[in-house]
Amino acid sequence: MSTLSILIAGFALGLSLIVAIGPQNALLIKQGIKREHVWVVIAICAVSDIILISGGTAGVGYLVETFPTALVVLKYLGAIYLAYFTYLCFRDALRDKVETLSPAQIEPNKTQQIDAFDGGDLGGSSPVDTRRRTTRLRQQVRQSTWVKPALATLAICWLNPAAYVDVLVMIGGLANQYGETGRWFFAAGAIAASMLWFPTVGLAAAKFSHVLSRPAVWRGINFGIGCIMALLTIKLLLT
């Protein structure tokens, strides 16, 4: 079998597993619509897939099959987080018109307030001290905006036992059918699918956020994603 055929086979399998709306895609869509550190979410999803696909190809999937108790623990941790994510989606879907505005539309106001801060209430503080305090405030605002979506992405990527079964076991098992060298070409194809899909979903959501972030549309998207996440949670608990 040619190298190109193996690459295409890996790409097709990787794409087929990742296209269906799941926790990663749902989070990417929400962050894209918010225009809130989309590249952070994309990068974490991509790196997580690279690690899992590479691990499965290297034979780590065997460990998952050997120690099923680990999957049971992940199953319930993942279900708890998916249930929380479902709650957030339904909560946003039921908010009024003002509250459904994306955080990206509100965030610049924080920066403006910080930029306008002149230290007038600091008594005898020097201009240098004022600048230092202003810099620290800016850093805190920036950190608060990317840390939360980053942690949410890590939880969704690593507390989902389906990812271990699909990627470590399935992709890893199929990859190893192509021999010592061929398995890595198969893995490269699967990784290429992830590298293409995640930026496409995240950036497309950001591109059309002016339409998707309209209150009625935003509520509908949140409700739809919430229903999907609820079904995934139930499916996970029953599996």
C-alpha positions as CSV (number, residue, x, y, z in Angstrom):
1,M,0.0,0.0,0.0
2,S,1.4,3.4,-1.0
3,T,2.3,6.1,1.6
4,L,-0.3,8.4,0.1
5,S,-3.0,5.8,0.4
6,I,-2.1,5.3,4.1
7,L,-2.1,9.1,4.7
8,I,-5.6,9.5,3.1
9,A,-6.9,6.5,5.1
10,G,-5.7,8.1,8.3
11,F,-7.1,11.5,7.3
12,A,-10.5,10.1,6.4
13,L,-10.8,8.2,9.7
14,G,-9.7,11.2,11.7
15,L,-12.1,13.5,10.0
16,S,-15.0,11.0,10.4
17,L,-14.4,10.9,14.1
18,I,-14.1,14.6,14.7
19,V,-16.8,16.1,12.4
20,A,-19.7,15.1,14.5
21,I,-20.8,17.8,17.0
22,G,-19.1,16.9,20.3
23,P,-17.8,18.8,23.3
24,Q,-14.7,20.1,21.5
25,N,-16.7,21.4,18.5
26,A,-19.4,22.9,20.8
27,L,-16.8,24.8,22.8
28,L,-15.0,25.9,19.6
29,I,-18.3,27.3,18.2
30,K,-19.2,29.1,21.4
31,Q,-15.7,30.7,21.7
32,G,-15.7,31.6,18.1
33,I,-19.0,33.4,18.3
34,K,-17.7,35.2,21.4
35,R,-14.4,36.0,19.6
36,E,-12.8,35.2,22.9
37,H,-9.3,33.7,22.6
38,V,-10.3,31.3,19.8
39,W,-6.7,30.4,19.0
40,V,-6.1,29.3,22.6
41,V,-9.0,26.8,22.3
42,I,-7.9,25.7,18.8
43,A,-4.3,25.2,20.0
44,I,-5.3,23.1,23.1
45,C,-7.6,20.9,21.0
46,A,-5.0,20.4,18.4
47,V,-2.1,19.6,20.8
48,S,-4.4,17.3,22.7
49,D,-5.2,15.3,19.6
50,I,-1.6,15.1,18.6
51,I,-0.7,13.7,22.0
52,L,-3.6,11.2,21.9
53,I,-3.1,10.1,18.3
54,S,0.7,9.7,18.8
55,G,0.1,7.8,22.0
56,G,-2.4,5.5,20.4
57,T,0.0,4.8,17.5
58,A,2.8,4.1,19.9
59,G,0.7,1.5,21.7
60,V,-0.7,3.4,24.7
61,G,-4.2,2.2,23.7
62,Y,-3.2,-1.2,25.0
63,L,-2.8,0.3,28.5
64,V,-6.3,1.7,28.3
65,E,-7.7,-1.7,27.4
66,T,-5.7,-3.3,30.2
67,F,-6.8,-0.9,32.9
68,P,-10.5,-0.3,32.3
69,T,-10.9,1.2,35.8
70,A,-9.2,4.4,34.6
71,L,-11.9,4.8,31.9
72,V,-14.6,4.3,34.6
73,V,-13.2,7.2,36.6
74,L,-12.9,9.4,33.5
75,K,-16.4,8.4,32.6
76,Y,-17.9,10.0,35.7
77,L,-15.6,12.9,35.8
78,G,-16.4,13.6,32.1
79,A,-20.1,13.2,32.8
80,I,-20.0,15.7,35.6
81,Y,-18.2,18.3,33.4
82,L,-20.5,17.7,30.4
83,A,-23.5,18.2,32.7
84,Y,-22.0,21.5,33.9
85,F,-21.4,22.5,30.3
86,T,-25.0,21.6,29.4
87,Y,-26.2,23.8,32.3
88,L,-24.1,26.7,31.0
89,C,-25.6,26.3,27.5
90,F,-29.2,26.3,28.7
91,R,-28.5,29.2,31.1
92,D,-27.2,31.3,28.2
93,A,-30.1,30.2,26.0
94,L,-32.6,31.5,28.6
95,R,-30.9,34.8,29.3
96,D,-32.6,38.1,28.2
97,K,-31.4,40.1,25.2
98,V,-28.9,42.2,27.1
99,E,-27.1,39.3,28.7
100,T,-26.8,37.3,25.4
101,L,-24.3,39.9,24.0
102,S,-20.9,38.3,23.6
103,P,-18.3,39.0,26.2
104,A,-16.0,40.3,23.5
105,Q,-18.4,43.2,23.0
106,I,-18.2,44.1,26.7
107,E,-14.5,43.4,27.3
108,P,-13.1,46.6,25.7
109,N,-14.9,48.7,28.3
110,K,-12.7,47.1,31.0
111,T,-9.6,48.1,29.0
112,Q,-10.9,51.6,28.6
113,Q,-11.5,51.9,32.3
114,I,-8.0,50.7,33.0
115,D,-6.5,53.0,30.4
116,A,-8.4,56.0,31.9
117,F,-7.1,55.3,35.4
118,D,-4.9,58.1,36.4
119,G,-4.2,57.2,40.0
120,G,-6.0,60.2,41.4
121,D,-7.3,58.3,44.4
122,L,-3.9,57.0,45.4
123,G,-2.9,60.0,47.4
124,G,0.8,60.7,47.0
125,S,1.5,57.8,44.6
126,S,4.2,58.7,42.0
127,P,3.6,58.3,38.3
128,V,5.8,55.3,38.2
129,D,3.8,53.5,40.9
130,T,0.6,54.4,39.0
131,R,2.0,52.9,35.8
132,R,3.0,49.8,37.6
133,R,-0.4,49.3,39.1
134,T,-2.1,50.0,35.8
135,T,0.1,47.4,34.1
136,R,-0.7,44.8,36.8
137,L,-4.5,45.5,36.3
138,R,-4.1,45.1,32.5
139,Q,-2.3,41.8,33.0
140,Q,-5.0,40.5,35.4
141,V,-7.8,41.4,32.9
142,R,-5.9,39.6,30.0
143,Q,-5.3,36.6,32.2
144,S,-8.9,36.3,33.3
145,T,-10.0,36.3,29.7
146,W,-8.0,33.4,28.5
147,V,-7.5,31.2,31.6
148,K,-11.2,30.2,31.9
149,P,-11.6,29.0,28.3
150,A,-8.2,27.3,28.4
151,L,-9.2,25.3,31.5
152,A,-12.6,24.5,30.0
153,T,-10.9,23.2,26.8
154,L,-8.4,21.1,28.8
155,A,-11.3,19.5,30.8
156,I,-13.3,18.7,27.7
157,C,-10.3,17.2,25.9
158,W,-9.0,15.1,28.8
159,L,-12.1,14.2,30.8
160,N,-13.8,12.6,27.9
161,P,-13.3,8.8,27.9
162,A,-14.8,8.6,24.4
163,A,-11.6,10.4,23.2
164,Y,-9.5,7.7,24.7
165,V,-11.5,5.0,23.1
166,D,-11.8,6.6,19.7
167,V,-8.3,8.0,19.5
168,L,-6.1,5.8,21.6
169,V,-7.8,2.5,20.9
170,M,-9.5,2.9,17.5
171,I,-7.0,5.1,15.6
172,G,-4.1,3.5,17.4
173,G,-5.3,0.0,16.6
174,L,-5.9,0.7,13.0
175,A,-2.6,2.6,12.6
176,N,-0.7,-0.4,13.9
177,Q,-2.1,-2.6,11.1
178,Y,0.1,-0.7,8.7
179,G,3.4,-1.9,10.1
180,E,6.2,-0.2,11.9
181,T,6.6,2.6,9.4
182,G,3.2,2.8,7.9
183,R,1.4,3.4,11.2
184,W,3.1,6.8,11.6
185,F,1.9,7.9,8.1
186,F,-1.6,6.8,9.1
187,A,-1.2,8.8,12.3
188,A,0.0,11.8,10.3
189,G,-3.1,11.7,8.2
190,A,-5.4,11.6,11.3
191,I,-3.4,14.5,12.8
192,A,-3.8,16.5,9.6
193,A,-7.6,16.1,9.9
194,S,-7.5,17.6,13.3
195,M,-5.2,20.4,12.2
196,L,-7.6,21.3,9.4
197,W,-10.9,20.9,11.3
198,F,-10.3,22.8,14.5
199,P,-9.2,26.1,12.9
200,T,-12.0,25.8,10.3
201,V,-14.7,25.5,12.9
202,G,-13.3,28.1,15.3
203,L,-12.5,30.7,12.7
204,A,-15.7,30.1,10.8
205,A,-17.7,30.8,14.0
206,A,-15.6,33.9,14.6
207,K,-16.0,35.1,11.0
208,F,-19.8,34.9,11.1
209,S,-20.1,35.9,14.8
210,H,-21.8,39.2,13.7
211,V,-24.8,37.0,12.6
212,L,-24.5,34.2,15.1
213,S,-24.2,36.4,18.1
214,R,-27.6,38.1,17.5
215,P,-29.7,37.4,20.7
216,A,-32.3,35.2,19.0
217,V,-29.6,33.2,17.1
218,W,-27.3,33.0,20.1
219,R,-30.1,31.6,22.2
220,G,-31.0,29.1,19.6
221,I,-27.4,27.9,19.2
222,N,-27.0,27.6,23.0
223,F,-30.2,25.6,23.2
224,G,-29.2,23.3,20.4
225,I,-25.7,22.7,21.8
226,G,-27.2,22.2,25.3
227,C,-29.5,19.5,23.9
228,I,-26.6,17.7,22.2
229,M,-24.5,17.9,25.3
230,A,-27.3,16.5,27.4
231,L,-27.6,13.6,25.0
232,L,-23.8,13.0,25.1
233,T,-23.9,13.1,28.9
234,I,-26.7,10.5,29.0
235,K,-24.9,8.4,26.4
236,L,-21.7,8.5,28.4
237,L,-23.4,7.4,31.6
238,L,-25.2,4.5,29.9
239,T,-22.1,3.3,28.0
